[in-house]
């Protein structure tokens, strides 16, 4: 089953939840809608499900326009963030619900319902809980039951709204691997919403990065991580250092150092920002044209890696560098030393607006360390 | 050593915090009990004491007297019509308010509360002004020989008006707290609106619903003010139980008045007991 979203827009009052979004999903794909809260990713999922009617645009299943098909007839499986199990029904009845409410003509017999529900409960490995009530189950178990319930109606597509958002970190990790395996087994076109980049990168075939009601980038996890299309994607996926500076004829001048920016060969004295991942920065022995001076504030050893927290000598901005333990030891530097940063790989974006006050502010905020992860839209 | 010292000092600290002012709960309980005794238990006991003052025989004669029986019948009729109507209205209003977004929602909530904020006498008077002989629809009703004011329909109308917030008020916060997730889940699974209401929404609020019905019924049977205005106090015809008590009392038939009143007091006690049982079940299920 393919899903096509064509130029969909949706407003809530004065808030643009979706703004001309188009997206193609191939049969059997597992796609993640990734974005900060308020980005419109859940609205997009609900529009695909039919729980929300778009103001304009269309949704097609297998090329067929389903925009005006009621949610009851769309045959989608939907898993809610907070499970939404029927609290007064047993686990068995929860899973059987979708079969029992069918019109008499298509409703399976009691025997068939029994067989099917137990089969589904077996699939999510929770058949032994069939006579319990939802409140007697753990969060992870509830979410698996919610999935079994969604699959009971043999949906054409499976939609999951932050399926692991309400679970603790350990269960979340287990469950998302399990979901990946389950998806490979049943091969149902699936879309899930998440704000957790790690989850999206680990589980999905393709990642759709959403921000401000628009799609920023679509691609495989590797592609969006290694080749972010916009500054937003760069900052939202993984840690990143920002070096602001001047771009001139294919070279970015940042804090005394120069970084090649071949994309911008025709730039002329433009303001821009170079984005560099912490593991794409090396420490040079001596200063040269491509290095930036910085003071080492902290070196945190995490397993085989060392995370260096530095501040630039020219403007005090926070910079994060990741080195292997081996490389760090060979450098023989200690906290308080001045070192020379050499970006190995950078992506330079020319600023849209010439004096972007917000960007400067964010950079100084990132002294908090993990802040570089936070998107400025959050 | 120092760890032990810290532990023991926190212990005395928590022990102190357990009972900061031991006389506070005692005083509060005493005040509450005295208040209840003065304003609730003594009057309630008086009702039954006065009712049986002239003996059990007199009591049963009083409550099986023709006018009293007619008052009981009318009270039951008024409750039997107004409670189911308010049940339907209450479910519809609560469902709309809690599960859907529409313009004028807060206006609807305000209107539902109106009978609580208007004096019952005023609401009775409104019906007289609308349906009475001098009222807007009076001449037309008279011409078509339809009697509403000073007749049973008026009493039923007044009772419905006074009792209509009860079920809705009970359900709205409950349904709002439960959110829309389960309804949406039911819709995605293919359930129609009626199936969702019947299999998902109502089972989730059944105890709240029952609770609202009990309160609604108690008020429907006990309503005095609004019914008094539209009834006309025709003995054996348009007298409900509360009105009948007043008439007997005004005629100095004290024992008969208290005997009739004891029926209403009994209803109140039964209502309270049922209410406690429902609350207990409700708490147990939400745990």
HADDOCK unambig.tbl for C-alpha pairs under 7 A between the chains (distance, minus, plus):
assign (segid A and resid 71 and name CA) (segid B and resid 187 and name CA) 6.44 0.50 0.50
assign (segid A and resid 71 and name CA) (segid B and resid 188 and name CA) 5.63 0.50 0.50
assign (segid A and resid 72 and name CA) (segid B and resid 187 and name CA) 5.32 0.50 0.50
assign (segid A and resid 72 and name CA) (segid B and resid 188 and name CA) 5.29 0.50 0.50
assign (segid A and resid 72 and name CA) (segid B and resid 189 and name CA) 6.49 0.50 0.50
assign (segid A and resid 72 and name CA) (segid B and resid 190 and name CA) 4.07 0.50 0.50
assign (segid A and resid 72 and name CA) (segid B and resid 191 and name CA) 6.46 0.50 0.50
assign (segid A and resid 73 and name CA) (segid B and resid 190 and name CA) 6.40 0.50 0.50
assign (segid A and resid 76 and name CA) (segid B and resid 188 and name CA) 6.68 0.50 0.50
assign (segid A and resid 77 and name CA) (segid B and resid 188 and name CA) 6.95 0.50 0.50
assign (segid A and resid 78 and name CA) (segid B and resid 188 and name CA) 6.76 0.50 0.50
assign (segid A and resid 84 and name CA) (segid B and resid 181 and name CA) 5.29 0.50 0.50
assign (segid A and resid 84 and name CA) (segid B and resid 182 and name CA) 4.97 0.50 0.50
assign (segid A and resid 84 and name CA) (segid B and resid 185 and name CA) 6.57 0.50 0.50
assign (segid A and resid 85 and name CA) (segid B and resid 182 and name CA) 6.51 0.50 0.50
assign (segid A and resid 86 and name CA) (segid B and resid 182 and name CA) 6.17 0.50 0.50
assign (segid A and resid 86 and name CA) (segid B and resid 200 and name CA) 6.82 0.50 0.50
assign (segid A and resid 88 and name CA) (segid B and resid 203 and name CA) 6.94 0.50 0.50
assign (segid A and resid 88 and name CA) (segid B and resid 204 and name CA) 6.57 0.50 0.50
assign (segid A and resid 98 and name CA) (segid B and resid 189 and name CA) 4.77 0.50 0.50
assign (segid A and resid 98 and name CA) (segid B and resid 190 and name CA) 6.30 0.50 0.50
assign (segid A and resid 101 and name CA) (segid B and resid 190 and name CA) 6.81 0.50 0.50
assign (segid A and resid 101 and name CA) (segid B and resid 191 and name CA) 5.52 0.50 0.50
assign (segid A and resid 102 and name CA) (segid B and resid 190 and name CA) 6.93 0.50 0.50
assign (segid A and resid 153 and name CA) (segid B and resid 189 and name CA) 6.78 0.50 0.50
